[in-house]
């Protein structure tokens, strides 16, 4: 029998040895991930401890893996729903293109739904893969490169309340601040212990300098900024001294402005790189010379797969001037499908004629506000019976801020 005809035996890998073997196969599949478990086995143990890895076996041979971490995600309107953070999807290099990943991904979605997850979400190494499983793009990100030598701040920012902290020893404080964010954007994730373990590991490993500053009175901090120095042959004489922002959390506008302002007070710096920012980030408006900010690299960030559509739709808030009926198609979970009425009265099933038709993947995009219904209709991604219907759906799914998570996993 060839591998092409094999139905994988999919098993949970719940013991420490199974988790390590699953992660080892994933590293082998992706080629570019180092084996930090060799030098820091305790960190690897903490990183993997909360995972829910599944392995696909041919007999006793592990051929493929997929993992997930328990978290929650913010919807437009501020409510959170249970979210499985999917990661470590990989197939042994000698067993690719034989349907192994497909079996694992589908089985993971089925188990997640049965376990009460409302959505699954991931970061895609290849944007061509996950739409076929019902994942839709729920947020986008852009890269910011700020030339501090070409601009100043257009407005004054608070310096009182800023406090330098040890970037390596302050993770308990960072966790507290991130968890207390009162108004996160849609697509913001709660951060699990394993995610924090890797952040801490990166900050303490090697010789790269890491720095951090917090804003707010001690015990009542309202934001933090973590960044590290970009490697340079000679930092002292370099004309391009650059730092890279690792994490930025701000509870309000004043905190955000103050943390950005801190970078302008570091006279040694020339440039700041923000690898992942929202597409509607207000940073250009904070600068006296907006041309000093180069915005590039727009890419898909959050991919979301609705699992319990009724729970998801019920948790979101809607705008609009009336209810709109949409027909949803879900090839994997058929009970998600059917016609739904969405609008200012909320979400409920409907027996009325559908005014628009969407797949479960495109509905995820609409729910989080990653794209407007009008744009999706113009591209043929959704079918609306008229331009007026698409425009009303724009109002139904309207958000004041574009979704953005800002973290990878």
PyMOL commands that set and color helices and strands:
alter all, ss='L'
color gray80, all
select helices_A, chain A and resi 3-5+16-30+41-49+100-114+130-133+148-150+171-179+193-204+253-264+283-286+290-292+309-315+334-336+360-368+373-378+387-396
alter helices_A, ss='H'
color red, helices_A
select strands_A, chain A and resi 9-12+54-58+61-74+80-91+119-122+136-137+140-147+162-165+210-215+223-229+242-250+271-277+293-300+303-306+324-329+338-343+346-349+356-359+383-384
alter strands_A, ss='S'
color yellow, strands_A
deselect
rebuild
show_as cartoon
